[in-house]
Each structure stands twice: as C-alpha cells, then as structure tokens.
Amino acid sequence: MNSFNIENEKTGAFVSRLIEERFGSARKFCIAYLEEQGSQEVTEDKIQNMANRLSQIKKGTKSIQIYDLPVFSKLLDVSFEQILSAGRYGVPKNNRMTNYTVAQSHNKEEWIAYIEIESRPILNPDEYGKTVLDYAIEFGNYDF
C-alpha cells in the first residue's frame, strides 16, 4: 500500500490546474461547486466566500476539507487520492466501457451499445487476454 504526505502547496497547485483545464476560471468552478452542493440560492456573497476559500486552497495556505472532497472529486473528475496526493497516487476514474465492466453489467442497453461500438472491442481480448464472454462466465452473468 502506498502512503503519501499531504502537501497543501502541491495539492493546491494540482487543484488549480484542474480547475483551469475543466472550468476556465475559479469563479465558474465556485458556481458549479455551490450548485452541486445544493445551496438554496447561489448569491454573489456565497460565490465570493467560496472564491476566497478556494484561493487559500490553491495557494496552499489552507487544506481541502473532508466535506469538500466529494464535490471536488466529482467536478474535477478525479479520485480523492488524486486530489490529496496532488495527482501522484490514486486510480484515475474510468468511464469507458471495457470487456470487464460490460460483462458485469445486467443492463441490456449497455450491452447493445458496447456491441455497436464501431471499433468492435467486443470481438477482441483485453490487455489480460480475456474476452467479454470470458468475464461474463467468470462473473456468472449468463444472461449476457
């Protein structure tokens, strides 16, 4: 198991880069954060308060709070570990369909979508030499 030290300056720089890449500005991120958090009303005061807090996180003078992690993770599309380790550790989130993930699914629409991918990954073994049928049998997903 890898362990790591949380360094606020590096975490702040990492978060800052992700915000710039995905949102273009801290203000847009702050608005998205407040909306995701379910704030009753996104006001200029709330945006400014969040912008001030975010500025301190980005500079490394304050750390990300535990209650921030789920929202930051979702909005920035990275894992908690990636945030806390400034991208050095953690498994990237994977949203693509693979033989492994599709074979576990019980969603027929997902199966059809995978079958219809133009490059036909369903016909080929993955990096472990297993086909989608190999995995489906392994998982006991006989409906597939």
GROMACS elastic network, one bead per residue, 0.5 to 0.9 nm:
[ bonds ]
;  ai    aj funct       b0    kb
    2    89     6  0.78010   500
    3    89     6  0.86269   500
    4    84     6  0.87047   500
    4    85     6  0.65848   500
    4    88     6  0.86702   500
    4    89     6  0.79943   500
    5    84     6  0.84890   500
    5    85     6  0.71479   500
    6    10     6  0.82579   500
    6    11     6  0.74060   500
    6    84     6  0.58912   500
    6    85     6  0.59134   500
    6    86     6  0.81285   500
    7    10     6  0.55241   500
    7    11     6  0.60718   500
    7    12     6  0.84582   500
    7    60     6  0.78733   500
    7    63     6  0.86310   500
    7    84     6  0.79111   500
    7    85     6  0.74828   500
    7    86     6  0.79858   500
    8    11     6  0.50007   500
    8    12     6  0.58115   500
    8    13     6  0.84784   500
    8    57     6  0.72905   500
    8    58     6  0.82264   500
    8    59     6  0.79548   500
    8    61     6  0.69684   500
    8    62     6  0.68863   500
    8    63     6  0.56611   500
    8    64     6  0.81742   500
    8    84     6  0.83543   500
    8    86     6  0.87430   500
    9    12     6  0.50834   500
    9    13     6  0.62162   500
    9    14     6  0.86358   500
    9    57     6  0.80368   500
    9    58     6  0.72273   500
    9    59     6  0.61189   500
    9    61     6  0.73629   500
    9    62     6  0.88436   500
    9    63     6  0.87629   500
   10    13     6  0.50843   500
   10    14     6  0.61194   500
   10    15     6  0.85716   500
   10    58     6  0.86909   500
   10    59     6  0.89218   500
   10    60     6  0.72837   500
   10    84     6  0.89709   500
   10    85     6  0.79261   500
   10    86     6  0.56879   500
   11    14     6  0.50749   500
   11    15     6  0.61049   500
   11    16     6  0.84253   500
   11    57     6  0.80099   500
   11    58     6  0.75376   500
   11    60     6  0.72161   500
   11    63     6  0.81793   500
   11    64     6  0.85451   500
   11    82     6  0.89366   500
   11    83     6  0.63493   500
   11    84     6  0.60628   500
   11    85     6  0.64800   500
   11    87     6  0.80703   500
   12    15     6  0.51570   500
   12    16     6  0.59434   500
   12    17     6  0.85761   500
   12    54     6  0.88009   500
   12    55     6  0.87606   500
   12    56     6  0.82630   500
   12    57     6  0.53050   500
   12    59     6  0.58242   500
   12    60     6  0.52471   500
   12    61     6  0.87338   500
   12    62     6  0.87193   500
   12    63     6  0.79560   500
   12    64     6  0.85188   500
   12    83     6  0.88505   500
   12    86     6  0.77203   500
   13    17     6  0.61863   500
   13    18     6  0.86996   500
   13    57     6  0.86903   500
   13    58     6  0.57657   500
   13    59     6  0.72259   500
   13    60     6  0.78069   500
   13    86     6  0.76658   500
   14    17     6  0.52467   500
   14    18     6  0.63468   500
   14    19     6  0.86826   500
   14    58     6  0.81246   500
   14    83     6  0.73359   500
   14    85     6  0.89128   500
   14    86     6  0.52172   500
   14    87     6  0.69336   500
   15    18     6  0.51273   500
   15    19     6  0.60911   500
   15    20     6  0.85774   500
   15    57     6  0.83315   500
   15    58     6  0.66928   500
   15    72     6  0.86063   500
   15    76     6  0.81296   500
   15    83     6  0.69408   500
   15    86     6  0.75160   500
   16    19     6  0.51748   500
   16    20     6  0.62129   500
   16    21     6  0.86604   500
   16    26     6  0.80918   500
   16    54     6  0.89053   500
   16    55     6  0.89487   500
   16    57     6  0.86634   500
   16    58     6  0.56634   500
   16    59     6  0.88276   500
   17    20     6  0.51668   500
   17    21     6  0.61830   500
   17    22     6  0.86482   500
   18    21     6  0.50529   500
   18    22     6  0.59916   500
   18    23     6  0.80458   500
   18    76     6  0.63451   500
   19    22     6  0.52797   500
   19    23     6  0.53595   500
   19    24     6  0.66368   500
   19    25     6  0.67561   500
   19    26     6  0.65512   500
   19    28     6  0.88606   500
   19    29     6  0.66179   500
   19    75     6  0.87670   500
   19    76     6  0.68845   500
   20    23     6  0.55161   500
   20    25     6  0.56115   500
   20    26     6  0.71912   500
   20    29     6  0.88253   500
   21    24     6  0.59334   500
   21    25     6  0.86265   500
   22    25     6  0.85450   500
   22    29     6  0.85203   500
   22    75     6  0.84631   500
   22    76     6  0.69597   500
   23    26     6  0.72637   500
   23    27     6  0.85962   500
   23    28     6  0.60153   500
   23    29     6  0.58810   500
   23    76     6  0.88927   500
   24    27     6  0.87178   500
   24    28     6  0.72802   500
   24    29     6  0.82118   500
   25    28     6  0.54758   500
   25    29     6  0.65543   500
   25    30     6  0.88109   500
   26    29     6  0.50203   500
   26    30     6  0.60958   500
   26    31     6  0.86910   500
   26    51     6  0.68729   500
   26    54     6  0.77730   500
   26    55     6  0.83771   500
   27    31     6  0.62819   500
   27    32     6  0.86314   500
   27    47     6  0.72499   500
   27    48     6  0.83550   500
   27    50     6  0.87183   500
   27    51     6  0.65475   500
   28    31     6  0.51942   500
   28    32     6  0.62158   500
   28    33     6  0.85330   500
   29    32     6  0.50335   500
   29    33     6  0.59569   500
   29    34     6  0.85991   500
   29    51     6  0.87937   500
   29    75     6  0.81000   500
   30    34     6  0.61876   500
   30    35     6  0.85571   500
   30    46     6  0.88203   500
   30    47     6  0.59991   500
   30    48     6  0.83916   500
   30    50     6  0.59749   500
   30    51     6  0.61673   500
   30    54     6  0.79238   500
   31    34     6  0.52180   500
   31    35     6  0.61655   500
   31    36     6  0.85431   500
   31    42     6  0.71158   500
   31    46     6  0.87808   500
   31    47     6  0.62516   500
   31    50     6  0.85508   500
   32    35     6  0.50715   500
   32    36     6  0.59740   500
   32    37     6  0.84006   500
   32    75     6  0.77136   500
   33    36     6  0.51370   500
   33    37     6  0.59917   500
   33    38     6  0.86258   500
   33    50     6  0.84927   500
   33    71     6  0.66045   500
   33    72     6  0.75551   500
   33    75     6  0.74757   500
   34    37     6  0.50230   500
   34    38     6  0.63516   500
   34    39     6  0.56129   500
   34    40     6  0.89486   500
   34    41     6  0.85719   500
   34    42     6  0.65136   500
   34    46     6  0.78861   500
   34    47     6  0.75997   500
   34    50     6  0.81213   500
   35    38     6  0.51817   500
   35    39     6  0.59438   500
   35    40     6  0.84688   500
   35    41     6  0.83397   500
   35    42     6  0.70194   500
   36    39     6  0.77036   500
   36    71     6  0.68528   500
   36    75     6  0.83953   500
   37    71     6  0.70003   500
   38    41     6  0.83852   500
   39    42     6  0.63387   500
   41    46     6  0.86005   500
   42    45     6  0.82893   500
   42    46     6  0.63148   500
   42    47     6  0.69153   500
   43    46     6  0.52206   500
   43    47     6  0.62060   500
   43    48     6  0.85705   500
   44    47     6  0.50388   500
   44    48     6  0.60276   500
   44    49     6  0.85421   500
   45    48     6  0.50973   500
   45    49     6  0.61022   500
   45    50     6  0.85730   500
   46    49     6  0.50735   500
   46    50     6  0.61204   500
   46    51     6  0.84393   500
   47    50     6  0.51855   500
   47    51     6  0.60052   500
   47    52     6  0.86180   500
   48    52     6  0.61149   500
   48    53     6  0.86066   500
   49    52     6  0.51779   500
   49    53     6  0.63000   500
   49    54     6  0.85608   500
   50    53     6  0.50586   500
   50    54     6  0.59351   500
   50    55     6  0.84082   500
   51    55     6  0.59692   500
   51    56     6  0.86725   500
   52    55     6  0.50786   500
   52    56     6  0.64840   500
   52    57     6  0.88143   500
   53    56     6  0.52531   500
   53    57     6  0.63778   500
   53    58     6  0.87413   500
   53    62     6  0.79171   500
   54    58     6  0.60530   500
   54    59     6  0.85474   500
   54    62     6  0.87208   500
   54    64     6  0.86418   500
   55    58     6  0.50902   500
   55    59     6  0.61874   500
   55    60     6  0.85686   500
   55    61     6  0.87921   500
   55    62     6  0.88637   500
   56    59     6  0.51283   500
   56    60     6  0.61029   500
   56    61     6  0.52658   500
   56    62     6  0.53356   500
   56    63     6  0.79613   500
   57    60     6  0.50659   500
   57    61     6  0.61854   500
   57    63     6  0.55369   500
   57    64     6  0.62988   500
   58    61     6  0.78467   500
   58    62     6  0.81595   500
   58    63     6  0.87688   500
   59    62     6  0.76751   500
   60    63     6  0.66013   500
   62    65     6  0.88191   500
   64    67     6  0.83353   500
   64    68     6  0.63121   500
   64    69     6  0.71796   500
   64    83     6  0.89541   500
   64    84     6  0.82325   500
   65    68     6  0.52237   500
   65    69     6  0.68334   500
   66    69     6  0.54670   500
   66    70     6  0.80892   500
   67    70     6  0.68157   500
   67    71     6  0.79245   500
   68    71     6  0.55869   500
   68    72     6  0.59894   500
   68    73     6  0.83661   500
   69    72     6  0.51505   500
   69    73     6  0.57626   500
   69    74     6  0.84071   500
   69    79     6  0.87145   500
   69    80     6  0.61998   500
   69    83     6  0.80535   500
   69    84     6  0.89471   500
   70    73     6  0.51275   500
   70    74     6  0.61400   500
   70    75     6  0.86048   500
   70    79     6  0.87329   500
   70    80     6  0.75003   500
   71    74     6  0.51729   500
   71    75     6  0.60312   500
   71    76     6  0.83083   500
   72    75     6  0.52362   500
   72    76     6  0.57380   500
   72    77     6  0.78935   500
   72    78     6  0.80710   500
   72    79     6  0.89274   500
   72    80     6  0.83327   500
   72    83     6  0.82209   500
   73    76     6  0.53776   500
   73    77     6  0.54851   500
   73    78     6  0.50698   500
   73    79     6  0.55339   500
   73    80     6  0.60403   500
   73    82     6  0.87435   500
   73    83     6  0.74269   500
   74    77     6  0.50583   500
   74    78     6  0.69308   500
   74    79     6  0.81481   500
   75    78     6  0.81625   500
   76    79     6  0.87431   500
   77    92     6  0.84078   500
   77    93     6  0.68283   500
   78    81     6  0.81985   500
   78    82     6  0.61663   500
   78    83     6  0.69395   500
   78    87     6  0.86564   500
   78    90     6  0.86608   500
   78    91     6  0.84119   500
   78    92     6  0.61370   500
   78    93     6  0.59795   500
   79    82     6  0.51580   500
   79    83     6  0.64841   500
   79    84     6  0.88185   500
   79    90     6  0.65325   500
   79    91     6  0.69237   500
   79    92     6  0.64699   500
   79    93     6  0.65207   500
   80    83     6  0.51778   500
   80    84     6  0.62034   500
   80    85     6  0.85079   500
   80    90     6  0.76585   500
   81    84     6  0.51957   500
   81    85     6  0.58831   500
   81    86     6  0.81743   500
   81    87     6  0.76454   500
   81    88     6  0.83943   500
   81    89     6  0.60042   500
   81    91     6  0.78189   500
   82    85     6  0.52886   500
   82    86     6  0.57529   500
   82    88     6  0.64151   500
   82    89     6  0.54533   500
   82    90     6  0.50219   500
   82    91     6  0.74723   500
   82    92     6  0.76654   500
   83    86     6  0.51823   500
   83    87     6  0.61231   500
   83    88     6  0.88044   500
   83    89     6  0.86988   500
   83    90     6  0.86370   500
   84    87     6  0.76309   500
   84    88     6  0.88480   500
   84    89     6  0.84961   500
   85    88     6  0.53789   500
   85    89     6  0.58429   500
   85    90     6  0.80042   500
   86    89     6  0.77563   500
   87    90     6  0.73157   500
   89    92     6  0.89828   500
   91    94     6  0.85116   500
   94    97     6  0.83891   500
   96   101     6  0.87276   500
   97   100     6  0.80808   500
   97   101     6  0.61243   500
   97   102     6  0.63212   500
   97   110     6  0.87724   500
   97   114     6  0.70982   500
   98   101     6  0.52354   500
   98   102     6  0.59873   500
   98   103     6  0.82881   500
   98   114     6  0.83260   500
   98   121     6  0.78680   500
   98   122     6  0.83662   500
   98   126     6  0.80011   500
   98   132     6  0.81080   500
   99   102     6  0.54241   500
   99   103     6  0.59769   500
   99   104     6  0.87690   500
   99   114     6  0.87946   500
   99   121     6  0.76191   500
   99   122     6  0.66247   500
   99   124     6  0.87576   500
   99   125     6  0.78111   500
   99   126     6  0.68239   500
   99   130     6  0.78249   500
   99   131     6  0.62272   500
   99   133     6  0.81406   500
   99   134     6  0.88835   500
   99   135     6  0.71987   500
   99   136     6  0.87833   500
  100   103     6  0.54091   500
  100   104     6  0.66785   500
  100   126     6  0.84403   500
  100   130     6  0.84790   500
  100   131     6  0.82189   500
  100   132     6  0.64191   500
  100   135     6  0.60643   500
  100   136     6  0.81095   500
  101   104     6  0.53805   500
  101   105     6  0.65727   500
  101   132     6  0.87085   500
  101   135     6  0.88431   500
  102   105     6  0.51129   500
  102   106     6  0.83008   500
  102   107     6  0.86344   500
  102   110     6  0.71181   500
  102   111     6  0.64591   500
  102   114     6  0.74539   500
  102   132     6  0.71875   500
  102   135     6  0.88159   500
  102   136     6  0.83148   500
  103   106     6  0.81142   500
  103   111     6  0.82533   500
  103   132     6  0.55816   500
  103   133     6  0.70186   500
  103   134     6  0.83897   500
  103   135     6  0.56261   500
  103   137     6  0.83347   500
  103   138     6  0.89477   500
  103   139     6  0.74937   500
  103   141     6  0.70096   500
  103   144     6  0.70804   500
  104   135     6  0.76037   500
  104   136     6  0.64588   500
  104   139     6  0.65408   500
  104   140     6  0.86981   500
  104   141     6  0.67075   500
  104   144     6  0.87668   500
  105   108     6  0.80220   500
  105   110     6  0.74873   500
  105   111     6  0.77223   500
  105   136     6  0.88716   500
  105   141     6  0.80206   500
  105   144     6  0.81986   500
  106   110     6  0.82070   500
  106   111     6  0.82285   500
  106   141     6  0.76307   500
  106   143     6  0.76523   500
  106   144     6  0.72789   500
  107   110     6  0.53412   500
  107   111     6  0.65587   500
  107   112     6  0.89352   500
  107   144     6  0.89941   500
  108   112     6  0.62353   500
  108   113     6  0.85866   500
  108   144     6  0.79304   500
  109   112     6  0.51055   500
  109   113     6  0.61012   500
  109   114     6  0.85912   500
  110   113     6  0.50516   500
  110   114     6  0.61722   500
  110   115     6  0.85917   500
  111   114     6  0.51514   500
  111   115     6  0.61543   500
  111   116     6  0.86217   500
  111   144     6  0.77310   500
  112   115     6  0.50125   500
  112   116     6  0.61055   500
  112   117     6  0.87982   500
  113   116     6  0.51595   500
  113   117     6  0.64576   500
  114   117     6  0.54368   500
  114   120     6  0.78588   500
  114   121     6  0.77466   500
  114   122     6  0.69154   500
  115   118     6  0.83977   500
  115   120     6  0.66057   500
  115   121     6  0.78229   500
  115   122     6  0.60694   500
  115   123     6  0.86101   500
  116   119     6  0.85316   500
  116   120     6  0.69796   500
  116   122     6  0.89102   500
  117   120     6  0.53947   500
  117   121     6  0.72351   500
  117   122     6  0.83768   500
  118   121     6  0.83075   500
  119   122     6  0.87212   500
  120   123     6  0.57673   500
  120   124     6  0.75180   500
  121   124     6  0.53585   500
  121   125     6  0.78163   500
  121   126     6  0.82645   500
  121   131     6  0.89850   500
  121   132     6  0.89355   500
  122   125     6  0.77399   500
  122   131     6  0.70712   500
  122   132     6  0.62255   500
  122   133     6  0.87145   500
  123   131     6  0.73201   500
  123   132     6  0.81251   500
  124   129     6  0.85626   500
  124   130     6  0.81456   500
  124   131     6  0.61382   500
  124   132     6  0.82517   500
  125   128     6  0.73111   500
  125   132     6  0.74129   500
  126   129     6  0.52158   500
  126   130     6  0.55021   500
  126   131     6  0.63732   500
  126   132     6  0.84239   500
  127   130     6  0.75339   500
  128   131     6  0.88330   500
  130   133     6  0.79572   500
  130   134     6  0.57519   500
  130   135     6  0.68737   500
  131   134     6  0.50967   500
  131   135     6  0.65503   500
  131   136     6  0.86927   500
  132   135     6  0.52253   500
  132   136     6  0.61209   500
  132   137     6  0.87029   500
  133   137     6  0.61118   500
  133   138     6  0.83921   500
  133   144     6  0.80951   500
  134   137     6  0.54074   500
  134   138     6  0.61857   500
  134   139     6  0.87317   500
  135   139     6  0.60566   500
  135   140     6  0.84086   500
  135   141     6  0.84026   500
  136   139     6  0.51535   500
  136   140     6  0.60063   500
  136   142     6  0.66442   500
  136   143     6  0.87069   500
  136   144     6  0.67071   500
  137   141     6  0.60355   500
  137   142     6  0.64585   500
  137   144     6  0.88727   500
  138   141     6  0.77161   500
  139   142     6  0.83497   500
  140   143     6  0.86172   500
  141   144     6  0.57832   500
